[in-house]
């Protein structure tokens, strides 16, 4: 191009007509050059932009490289951790193998044990049969003990009852004697003799009642279970003790609540319980200024409760548990057998009930008896 | 014994209070028998009347026969008291006799023995009373004599000379 421009200018110099043309051509050439220059400038600016972008990009790349390095470090850590876990797993695997071996040995041992167990089971069966036999024996013995206790109670009652029997017998003798006298006396009216004999008959039936009650009580009755009215049981026990209590001026209060308490049990055994408790209370209040025995009862849902309280000196602290032991007595030698409360305990236990005693200092003793009530169906058949 | 005998029977058994008085009435003609069913009731009776004899049971609720006996001994020391005891109650019998009972009867009561004992007691009582009456009479006689003697001593000897003659 510069050669061309020079050539042009040379041409223009040579030929002035051609000079104008050449000038035109030159101007056009300058314009083209200027255009090119502008274009190049634009390109340069674009290049500058691109360079800026590139530098930016480069910076970002550097950052990413740093991030990549971090990530790589993390990877390395993970890898190491994995290696450790693998090692651990390997250990575990080996341990499991050991355990499996042991377990095999255990299985063998178990087999041996199983065989031994079979032997033991055989022995156990024999022992159970023996146990059952012993248990039956024990139950027989217990029944004998109950009977013995009953007779002991009876023995303690006898002195009092003998006195009670002596009275109607004495009266019978007097009434019959009077009748004999009246017959011997000429001219007595028949009615008077009959009256005397009638009185005698009344006394006979009084004595018979006492004796028949004693006989029922002493009889070795099978321990059957039926619906029993507690009121009747308590009244029967009281009737046997009545004279002794009356002579000692012991007041007895019975309050069994609005609902008749009915329990499933044995009337004679339960009567024995109350005779034992009455005998104890009778002796306990002997030295008291006020002599009272309270028998209170209540039938709540699922339990019949009887409280038996007296105004005696109470039970010395520490003896509350021992008083139910067989042959434990605080009475003088020959006064008590020490069987009463232990028999009572046994009977209540046998009835599926509980008996306990509370004796706050300064107050009398209170025996608390809980008995399971008779089922409703059984109550309907009770007399 | 001109006046009819009066006897008090004390017992807490109503049947005995029917039988025993009847037996006494049949066996002892003309006897009046009263009854009391407790020691307290008996003391009321005793305060109102002087019986020829009292028969009491030992075993009674409240005041028993022994305590009643002691009361009778202070209130009516002269009235003979018989005690009824149960069979074999020897200790009580001894207590009763020491306490001043004049006799004891064991149950069951033998009527012949009882009536005899009662008569014995009453007779002894009557004799005692007679002795006491006579003692009283004698004592008053003695007093009288004493007075006469004193009177004679105080009186001036009216005729001294005559005494010598």
Interface residues (C-beta under 8 A of the other chain):
Chain A: X163 X166 X167 X168 X169 X170 X171 X173 X174 X175 X177 X178 X181 X182 X185 X196 X199 X202 X203 X246 X247 X248 X249
Chain B: X13 X15 X16 X18 X19 X20 X22 X23 X26 X27 X59 X60 X61 X62 X86 X87 X107 X108 X109 X111
